[in-house]
Amino acid sequence: MSLATVYNTLHQFTDGGLLREVVVEAGRSYFDTNTGGHHHFFDAGTGTLTDIPGDDIVIGDLPAPPAGAEIERVDLVIRIRSRA
């Protein structure tokens, strides 16, 4: 099986609501099976992605989206680095 086939399948699962893609930096994504409302810590040193419950963070006063658009969801990734 080719790598392209794997990524196409992951994106189909994401489009179908079975997975959630979490982009941590350009060209680097994780596919999360927890599709409910939550955010993430991303440890840049270890590459570990950890859930933050959605109720633990309050985001307010978002800017208005451009005309003809609506906010679908807000994804927050907090970058951390573990201390050795």
Secondary structure as the mmCIF struct_conf table of DSSP 4:
data_model
#
loop_
_struct_conf.conf_type_id
_struct_conf.id
_struct_conf.beg_label_comp_id
_struct_conf.beg_label_asym_id
_struct_conf.beg_label_seq_id
_struct_conf.end_label_comp_id
_struct_conf.end_label_asym_id
_struct_conf.end_label_seq_id
HELX_RH_AL_P HELX_RH_AL_P1 LEU A 3 ASP A 15
TURN_TY1_P TURN_TY1_P1 GLY A 16 GLY A 17
BEND BEND1 LEU A 18 LEU A 18
STRN STRN1 ARG A 20 GLU A 25
TURN_TY1_P TURN_TY1_P2 ALA A 26 GLY A 27
STRN STRN2 ARG A 28 ASP A 32
BEND BEND2 THR A 33 THR A 33
BEND BEND3 GLY A 36 GLY A 37
STRN STRN3 HIS A 38 ASP A 43
TURN_TY1_P TURN_TY1_P3 ALA A 44 THR A 46
STRN STRN4 LEU A 49 PRO A 53
HELX_RH_3T_P HELX_RH_3T_P1 GLY A 54 ASP A 56
HELX_LH_PP_P HELX_LH_PP_P1 LEU A 62 PRO A 66
TURN_TY1_P TURN_TY1_P4 ALA A 67 GLY A 68
STRN STRN5 VAL A 77 ILE A 80
#
